[in-house]
Amino acid sequence: MTTVAVTKETQQLLKEIGRKDETYDEIINRLYRLARRQLFYDRQKRILDEEEFVPLGEV
């Protein structure tokens, strides 16, 4: 284990989104998983919006 210093405001924000009996470690890990998922969706959307695609029948 290690200690991570956060402001009282950040601590309160974590408490607000935490579930009953959820530790700060669990909250942060859940937020990390959500952020990774969002980054994946953002990358996919950028590719679909910016890249050109050729139908397989034309390859």
C-alpha positions in Angstrom: 0.0 0.0 0.0 1.0 3.6 -0.4 -0.4 7.0 0.5 -1.7 9.4 -2.1 -2.2 13.0 -1.0 -5.4 14.6 -2.3 -7.2 17.8 -1.3 -10.2 17.7 0.9 -12.2 18.7 -2.2 -11.0 15.7 -4.1 -11.7 13.5 -1.2 -15.2 14.8 -1.1 -15.7 14.2 -4.8 -14.5 10.6 -4.4 -16.9 10.1 -1.5 -19.8 11.5 -3.7 -19.2 9.0 -6.5 -18.3 6.1 -4.3 -20.7 3.3 -3.5 -21.5 2.1 0.0 -18.5 0.4 1.6 -16.4 1.1 -1.5 -12.7 2.0 -0.7 -10.9 4.8 -2.3 -8.8 2.2 -4.1 -11.9 0.6 -5.6 -13.3 4.0 -6.6 -10.1 5.0 -8.3 -9.9 1.7 -10.1 -13.5 2.0 -11.3 -12.8 5.5 -12.6 -9.7 4.2 -14.4 -11.6 1.4 -16.1 -14.3 4.0 -17.2 -11.6 6.3 -18.5 -9.9 3.6 -20.5 -13.3 2.6 -22.0 -14.0 6.2 -22.9 -10.5 6.6 -24.5 -11.2 3.5 -26.6 -14.5 4.9 -27.8 -13.0 8.3 -28.6 -10.3 6.6 -30.7 -12.8 4.5 -32.6 -15.0 7.6 -33.3 -12.0 9.6 -34.5 -11.0 6.7 -36.9 -14.5 6.5 -38.2 -14.8 10.3 -38.6 -11.4 10.9 -40.2 -10.2 7.8 -42.0 -11.3 6.6 -45.5 -12.6 3.1 -45.8 -12.7 0.9 -48.9 -15.4 -1.8 -49.1 -13.9 -5.3 -49.0 -15.4 -6.0 -52.4 -13.2 -3.3 -53.9 -9.9 -4.6 -52.4 
